[in-house]
Structures are given as structure tokens and as C-alpha cells.
């Protein structure tokens, strides 16, 4: 009854564990978008399977035998653990990317001198820091 659901959950767990492990070793993964798409597909598959089970029986979990319920609980626990680790690794990668972009912008601003000074009507000077233009090489 829950074979397809368990299969999708185990696949998603394995994928997240692999992604977390690879990101912990290297900050850049050329296949990151493919992994994200696969995670979305598996998540959609899990949601569709749960919806199918609910359509068949609103209390489908209560209808499971003890062995199936234990197996579902174990797989769910593993999925939650893997997703928590994955969330932390991805959050740190996003932080690092943001910090790196801020440092690049700050250095570009320093090198290009993008500070604008204007004279006011009464002879006062006002300054404004314009953002430095940044070009990103997406093939790195």
C-alpha cells in the first residue's frame, strides 16, 4: 500500500545525504541545479502519493499494520534527519555566497570610486554611495 511512498522517501533521503556530503567537501557543484530539480520531483511524488492514499482512505495511516507503520515511521525519521542536515549545509552555502557577493561589491565600489557628491542650493555638499555594477560569470 505504501511501497511507492516509501520508495520516494528513501530516494529523497539518499539524494539529500549525497548533496550535503558533496557540498561539505566543495562549495561549488556543477550539478546543483539537477539535484534541486530531482528533489522537487521526488517531493512532488511524495505529496501525490500521500494525496492518493488519503483519497482512498482518510485515515490510511491508522489502517496500516504494525510493521508498515513502523517502517513508515523509520523512513520518515531518516528523511527528517537528512533534511535538517541538508538545510544547515544549504543555509551556510547561501550565507557564504551572500558574504562573497558583498565583499566583491565593496571592493568594486572602492576601486571604481562610485561615491557621488553634489552641491546643494545653499552651498552644502551631500554624498551618496551608488552601488557598483557587478558582472557574474555563471560558468565558474
C-alpha positions as CSV (number, residue, x, y, z in Angstrom):
1,X,0.0,0.0,0.0
2,X,2.8,2.4,0.9
3,X,5.6,1.0,-1.3
4,X,5.6,3.9,-3.7
5,X,5.6,6.4,-0.9
6,X,8.5,4.7,0.9
7,X,10.5,4.4,-2.3
8,X,10.2,8.1,-2.9
9,X,11.1,9.0,0.7
10,X,14.1,6.7,0.6
11,X,15.2,8.2,-2.7
12,X,14.8,11.8,-1.4
13,X,16.7,10.9,1.8
14,X,19.6,9.4,-0.3
15,X,19.7,12.4,-2.6
16,X,19.8,14.9,0.3
17,X,22.5,13.0,2.1
18,X,24.6,12.9,-1.1
19,X,24.1,16.6,-1.8
20,X,25.0,17.5,1.8
21,X,28.1,15.4,1.7
22,X,29.2,16.9,-1.6
23,X,28.6,20.5,-0.5
24,X,30.5,19.9,2.7
25,X,33.5,18.9,0.6
26,X,33.3,21.5,-2.2
27,X,31.3,24.8,-2.2
28,X,30.7,24.5,-6.0
29,X,28.7,21.7,-7.6
30,X,28.1,21.9,-11.3
31,X,25.1,19.5,-10.9
32,X,23.4,21.5,-8.1
33,X,20.5,22.6,-10.3
34,X,19.9,19.0,-11.4
35,X,19.9,17.8,-7.8
36,X,17.4,20.6,-6.9
37,X,15.2,19.5,-9.7
38,X,15.4,15.9,-8.7
39,X,14.5,16.9,-5.1
40,X,11.5,18.8,-6.4
41,X,10.3,15.9,-8.4
42,X,10.6,13.5,-5.5
43,X,8.9,15.9,-3.2
44,X,6.0,16.2,-5.7
45,X,5.9,12.4,-5.9
46,X,5.6,12.1,-2.1
47,X,2.9,14.7,-2.0
48,X,1.0,13.0,-4.8
49,X,1.3,9.6,-3.2
50,X,0.0,10.9,0.2
51,X,-2.9,12.6,-1.6
52,X,-3.7,9.3,-3.4
53,X,-3.6,7.4,-0.1
54,X,-5.9,10.0,1.6
55,X,-8.4,9.8,-1.3
56,X,-8.6,6.0,-0.8
57,X,-9.0,6.3,3.0
58,X,-8.8,9.5,5.0
59,X,-7.3,7.5,8.0
60,X,-4.9,5.5,5.9
61,X,-2.1,5.6,8.5
62,X,-4.4,4.1,11.1
63,X,-5.3,1.3,8.6
64,X,-1.6,0.3,8.2
65,X,-0.5,-2.9,10.0
66,X,2.2,-2.5,12.7
67,X,5.1,-3.5,10.5
68,X,4.2,-1.0,7.8
69,X,3.6,1.8,10.4
70,X,7.0,1.1,11.9
71,X,8.7,1.1,8.5
72,X,7.0,4.4,7.6
73,X,8.0,6.0,10.9
74,X,11.6,4.9,10.5
75,X,11.8,6.2,6.9
76,X,10.2,9.4,7.9
77,X,12.7,9.9,10.8
78,X,15.6,9.3,8.4
79,X,14.1,11.8,5.9
80,X,13.7,14.4,8.6
81,X,17.3,13.9,9.8
82,X,18.7,14.2,6.3
83,X,16.6,17.3,5.6
84,X,17.8,19.0,8.7
85,X,21.4,18.4,7.8
86,X,20.7,19.5,4.2
87,X,19.0,22.6,5.4
88,X,22.0,23.6,7.5
89,X,24.5,22.9,4.7
90,X,22.5,24.9,2.1
91,X,21.9,27.8,4.5
92,X,25.6,28.0,5.1
93,X,26.3,28.0,1.4
94,X,23.8,30.8,0.9
95,X,25.4,32.8,3.7
96,X,28.9,32.3,2.2
97,X,27.6,33.3,-1.3
98,X,26.0,36.5,0.1
99,X,29.1,37.4,2.1
100,X,31.3,36.8,-1.0
101,X,29.0,39.0,-3.2
102,X,29.0,41.7,-0.5
103,X,32.8,41.6,-0.4
104,X,33.1,41.8,-4.2
105,X,30.6,44.7,-4.3
106,X,32.5,46.6,-1.6
107,X,35.9,46.1,-3.4
108,X,34.4,47.1,-6.8
109,X,32.9,50.2,-5.2
110,X,36.3,51.0,-3.6
111,X,38.1,50.5,-6.9
112,X,35.7,52.4,-9.1
113,X,35.0,55.3,-6.7
114,X,31.3,55.3,-7.1
115,X,30.7,57.9,-4.4
116,X,28.8,60.9,-5.8
117,X,29.0,64.3,-4.2
118,X,26.5,67.0,-5.1
119,X,26.3,70.7,-4.1
120,X,23.1,71.8,-2.6
121,X,21.3,75.1,-3.2
122,X,22.8,76.7,-0.1
123,X,26.3,75.5,-0.8
124,X,26.3,72.3,1.3
125,X,27.6,69.1,-0.1
126,X,25.7,65.8,0.0
127,X,27.2,62.4,-0.7
128,X,25.6,59.2,-2.0
129,X,27.1,55.8,-2.4
130,X,25.8,54.3,-5.6
131,X,26.0,50.5,-5.9
132,X,28.9,49.2,-8.0
133,X,27.9,47.3,-11.1
134,X,28.7,43.6,-10.8
135,X,29.0,41.1,-13.5
136,X,28.7,37.4,-12.6
137,X,30.5,34.7,-14.5
138,X,28.0,31.8,-14.2
139,X,30.4,29.3,-15.7
140,X,32.8,29.3,-12.7
